[in-house]
Amino acid sequence: MKQFLIITFSFLLSLSAKSQNITGQWNGVLKIQAIQLRVVFHISKSDTQYTATMDSPDQGAKGIPVDKVEFIDNKLALKLNAINIQFEGVLNTETNIIEGTFKQNGMSFPLNLSKEIIEKEANIRPQEPKEPFPYISENIIFENSKDQIKLAGTLTLPNKEGNFPAAILISGSGPQNRNEEVFGHKPFLVLSDYLTKNGIAVLRFDDRGIGESTGDFKAATSLDFAKDVESAITYLKTRKEINPNKIGLIGHSEGGIIAPMVASESKDVDYIVLLAGLGIPADELLMLQGELLGKAYGINDSVLKISKTISNETYNIVKQNDQTEMIKQKLSEYLNTVLSENPNFPLPGGIDKEAYITLQIETLSSPWMSYFLKINPEPILKKVKCPVLALNGEKDLQVPPQENLNGIKVSLEEVGNKNITIKELPDLNHLFQECKTGLPLEYSTLEQTFSPDAMKIVAEWILNITKK
């Protein structure tokens, strides 16, 4: 998941009369893993007080009021109690740079502010294609008439006359644009480039409410995203360049359960490719994911045991209740009780008990999570009649390969689907990058965006399925 600077804050500014003049525009780049966020403070003086606003250009936010800052003897200290933010910096009068540290929820990030414009560092991503492309790339808009929203995407077509097989790319969880951009990588851009060069038309699109698509992402569930995919199929069937009998779905992570959801209800899906798709119930997956990541990060067994208990009970509360307010009430009661019984339990990021409980309640009671925790892939997969390719990386710690690939295989075979291919790919992580550890922290450090071997398997399988 992406980590973003919380920008819904404001500061009140005060100044020591003996301090250096700090009026003007101060620029910085906050680096959180592979994410870089530009930060701009506009400081002006009125009598003996300073006022300021903040911009976060990469998040489209401007003119955020600033409040509560101390600037004494060239030391700048900002603090925001409500969301646990602190900034402390010292103005270097020789370089005119405020050298400081940004802190939030127990995590610290270097943040220097300068009067000069600071550019974000370019990521080295050698696989990312550059224009001009050796194929047709068309920005398109199609409509989900059921929900009355418009979805914006890109359709890539081989640069020749024809009636091509097509693939619709379905992104994983969280707000995703058409390139599934995450950790400085654009896996769907790289994958669509490879497939189109090999004769397969590809449609990728921004999630509802993201990028150029309309709709409300926060209110959406996996079922809503499935309806968006159905609308994408309807759109492709209107294109003369697309063979309407050879339209398939490629889903990554959450997209790997959305694809069979759509295929199980639609006769227009010719094949599906599941990239790190779900093969076990979603709550079991999240429990296993938390355990594996916790061990990989070196969390001790006693803490992992309590974490597992908390996750199991909170997931059950969500699964057993349909009313949001009831879910929130029961979560609050349980979390207050369990944390009181375990006062030494280390809360993530150093946040306090109240902030942790609030975060858990808001996350677990969201429409998406409330729906997702109740997903069981088995009955969905048992309704899929089309050919299926399921791939997982051997070092995937988010959707562990053995349990999920086996779950997919067993569910499909039980109903007699004989056209299935299951492969666990060595040394690949959840993003299908060649890696060493499989940890999410490693994603951004890797130059490779998508394993060429994995893309070759996908392309060859699709071409073989659709040649008939």
N, C-alpha and C positions, 0 to 999 in steps of 0.2 A: 504494500500500500504506500501511497505517497505521503510524505510528511510536508506540511505547509506551515508557514508562518501565520500565526493568528493575528489578523489585522483589524479586528473589531475593537480597537482600543484608542484611548486618547490620553494625553498628558497635559498637566499644568506646569509651566516653566518658571523657575526662579533663578536668580543670578547673584553672585557676590560682586560687589562693585569693583573689586581688584582683579577680577578674572579677565582673561584674554577675550577679545571680541569674537563672538562665534556666530554673528549674523550671516545669513546667506544660505546657500544650498549645500547640503552635505550628502554625499553619495556613498553607498556601500553595497557589497554583495554578500548576502547570507548564504552559506553553503551548508546544506543538510544532506548528507550522503551525496548522491549525484545531482540533487536538485539545487539550482542556484536561483536565488530570489533577490532582485535589485531592491534596495531600500533607499528612499530619498527623504531627507528632512529639510524643510524650508523654515528657517529660523529668522525672525524679525524682532526688532526692539521697540518697545513703547515705554518711555520714561525709564524707570529702573527695572522694569520687568521684561521678560522675553515671552513671546508667543511662538507657536510652531505648528506646522501641519506635517503629516507624513504621507508619502506616496508609496505604493507597492505596485510598480508598473506591470510586473509579470502577472499580477492577480487582478489587474484592471481597477485598482483602487487609488483614488486621488483625494487630497485635501482632508485627510483624517486628522481631527484636532488632537493636539498633543497636550498632555497634562501631567504634572508632578515630576519635575526634573530638578536636580541640584547640580549647579556648576560652580565649584569653589576651587580656587587655586589650580585652575586648569584640569580639574577632575570632574568628569561628567558622570552622573549617576541617575539612571532612570529606573523607576519601579512601578509595577502594576500588580497589585495584590489579587485582583479578581481572577486573572488568568495566569498568575504566578510567573510574570515576566520581569526580568531585571536586565539592565545594561549598565556596565561600568567601563569607563574609558578615560584615558589621559591624553590631553592635547599635547602633541609634540610640536613645540613652537618653531623648531627648525624646519620640519617637513610640512607643518600645518596639517597633520593627520591625527585624528582621534583614534588611538589604538585601544581597542576594547574587546569585551566579551559579552555576548548575548546569552542569557540563561532563560530556560523555560522548562518547568516541570522536572527539575533536577538534571537537565541536559545542558551542556555548555557548547557554544559555537563561537569561534573568533569572528569579530565583525569590526572592521576598520572603516572609518568615515573620512572622506576627503572632499575638498572643494572641486577636485578634478572629476570628470566623468569616469567611472570605473566600468569596464566592459566585463561581461561574463566570460569565463574561460570556455573555449570550444572543446567539446568532447571528441575524442578520436573514435570514430565509428566507420571503419573502412568499408563495411558492407552497405552503408546507406547510399541508395542510388541518387544520382544527380541528373538533372535535366541537361540536354534533351534525352528523353527516354526512347528506346528503340521500339516503342509500341504506343498505342493511343491511350492517353490518360485524360479522362473527362470528369469534371466536377458535376455532380448531379444532385437533385433533390427528389425524394419520393415521399408519399403521404401514408401515414397510418390512419386510415379513415375511421377506424373504430374509436380511436382515442383522439382523433382530430389534431394530430401533431405532424410536423414535417421533419423528415430526417435527411440530413445532408451527408453526402459521401463522395467517394471517388470510384469510378468504374474504369478499370484498365482492360484494354482489348488488344489482342495480337494485331500487329500492323500489317494486316492483309485481309482480303475478302474471305468471308467464311461464316459458318454457323457453329459457334464454339461452345464447348462445355464450360460451365461456370461454377465458381465457388463463392459463397458468401462467408466472410470472416466474422466471427462472433467473439467479442472480447471477454476478458475475465472480470472479476469483481472490482468495484470501485469505479469512479467516473473516468471513462476512457474516451479518447478521441479516436478518429478513424485509423490512426497508426498504432493504437494501443500503447501510446507513448508512456514509458515508465523508466525510472532510473537512468535517464539520458539515452535510452534506446527506443527504437521505433520498429518493433518486431513485425507488425502487420505491413508496414511499408516494405520491409526487406522481403517478407514472404510473398506478398502480392507481386513484387518485381520479379522474383524467381519464377513463380507460377506462370505469369503472363508471358515471360520470355520462352516458356516451354509450351505455349499454345493454349493456356487456360485463362479465360476471362475471370476477373476477380472484382467483387464489390465489397468495399469496406466502408463503414459509416460511423459518424460520431454517435455516441450514446444519446438518448433523449435528454435534452437539457444541457448538453455539453457541446462545446465548439459551436457549430452553426446549426445544430439541431434544436428544435423547440421541444417543449414539454418540461416536466418536473422530475428531475433525476431522483431527488431525495424521497419522493413519494412512490417510486417505482419498485417493483419486485421482479424476480426472475420470470414470472409469468408475463409481466408487461414487456420485458425485453424479448420474450418469445413472440409476442404479437408484432413487435417491430421487425423481427426476422421474417415473419410471414408476409409482412408488407414489402420487404425487400424481394422476396420470391415473386410476388405479384408484379412488382416493377420490372424485374428481369424478363418476365414472360412477355412484356410489351416490346422488348428490344429485338429487332430483326437479326442482330448479330449473335444472339444467344439461342442455343438449342434448348427449347423448353423442357425437353425430356432428359436433359443432362445437367440439371442444376443441383448442386450439393452444398453442404454446410461444413465449415471448418470451425470448431469451437475450442477455445483455449480456457482451461480452468473452469470458472463458472459457465463460460460458453460451451464447455464440454458436457454440461447437463442440459443447457438450453437447446443445443442441437438435437438431441434425442427427444426432447419435449415437443419440438416442432415436427420432427420426422415421424413421431408416433401418431400424429394427428393429420398429417398431410400426405397426399399421394403425389405431390409435386416434388418431393425430395428424392433424388436419385441415389444419393450416397451421403454418409457423414464421416467426418474425420474428427476424432476426439484427441486433442492435445492436452495431456494431463487432466483428463475428464474424470468426473466422479463415478466411482463404482460401489461406494458404500454410503450409508445414510450421512447426511451433511453434518449432523451433530457428532457422529462418530469420527468423521473426517477432521473436524475442528479440534476434537479432543486429542486425536493422534498427532495432528499438526503441532499443537501446543506442546505436547510431550517431547516430540522429536526436536523442535526448535529449542526448547528449554534445555535439553541435554546438550545440544550442540553449542549453546551459548555458555555452558558450564554452570547452570543453576543447580544447586544441591538437591538431593533427593527429597529431603523433608519439605522444602519449599514447593517442589514439583508435586508432591503428594497433596498439599493443601490446595494448590492451584487447580489440580485435577478435580478435587472435590468441589471447589467453587464453580468451576466450569460445568461440571455434570449437573449440579443442582440448579444453577441459573438457566442452563439450556432446557432442563425439564420444566421449569416455571414457564418459560416462553412457549414450549410445545404444548403444555396442558391448558393454556389460557388463550382466548381469542380477543379479549378486550384489552386495549392498550393501557388504560388506567389501572386495571387489575394487575396486569403484568408489572407495571411500575411500582405499585404498592407492595406486591409480594417480593419483588427484587429488593426494594428498599429494606423491608423487614429482614429478609434473609441476610443481605450483605452487612447490615449493621450488627446483626447477631454474630455472624461468623468472624468478622473482623474484631469484635470485642472479645471473642473467645481466643483469638490468635493475634494478640497485640504486637507481636514481633514479626508478623508477616510483612516482608518487604514489598511495598507498593511500587509499581512501575514508574520510573522516571522521577522518583522522589516526591510525588504528589501527596497531598494529605488525604486523610480518610474521606472527608466530605467530597473532595474533588474526584477521588477514585470512584466512589459510589455513584455520583452524578454521571460520570463518563460511562460507567457500566450500564446504568439504567437507560441512558439515551441511545447507546449503541445497540443493546439487546432488544429494546422495544421499538426500534425503527421498523418501518414496513418491510424493508428488504430482509433484515435479519429474522424478523418474525416469520416470514415466509420461507426463507432459506433453511432455517433449522428444522423445518418439517419435511424437507425433501428427502425422499427415498428413491434412489435411481432404479432399483430392481423392477418395480411394476412399469416404470416408464420404458426402460430398455426392453422389456419383454413384449412391448407393442411395436418395436422397431423391426421392420421387414426388409429394409434396404441394406446394401453392403456397408460394413463398418470397418474403419481403420482406427485402432486405438494405440496411441504412442505415449510413453512416459520416459522421463529421464531417470536414469539409475540413481542419481543423487538429488532427486526432487524431495525436499523436506516439507513442502507445502501440500502436495498431493502425492503421498508416498506410492511408489509404483506397484509394489507387490500386491497390496491389499486392493487397490483400485482397479488395476488391470485384471486381476482375478475376478473381482466382482462383476466387471463388465463382461468378461468372457463367459462366466457361469450363467448370468442372466440371459444373454443372447442365445447360448447353446440350449438352454432349457426349453426354449420355444421353437427350436429347429432352424434358427438362422445360421446357415452354413457358410455364408459369404462374409466371414470376419477374419481380420488380421490383427494380431496383438503383438506388440513389440516393446521391449524395455531397452532403451538405448544407453549404452555405457557412457559414463562421465558427463552426462548432461543434467542440468538443473531444471527448475520449474519453468524458466524462460527458454529452455532448449539451447542453452549456451554450454560450450565445453568449459568445465570448471574443475576446481580442486575440492571445495568443501560443500557446495550446494547451499550455503547460507545466503539469505537475502542481502546481507551486507556486501557480499562478493559481486552481486549483479552489476553494480555501477563501475566496478574496477576492471571489468572485462571489456576488451575491445570488440570481441565478437558479439553480434546481436542475435544471430540464429544459426545453429549448426547447419552447414551445407549438406552434410549427410542426412540430417533429418528432413530438410526441404526436398532433397532428391527422392527420399522414400515416399513422401507425400505426393509429389508431382507424378512419379512413375505409377503409383497406385491409382491415382485419379485417372490418368490417361488410359490405363489398362481397363478400369471399370467402365469408362465412358466410350471406349472404342467399339463396343458391341452395338 
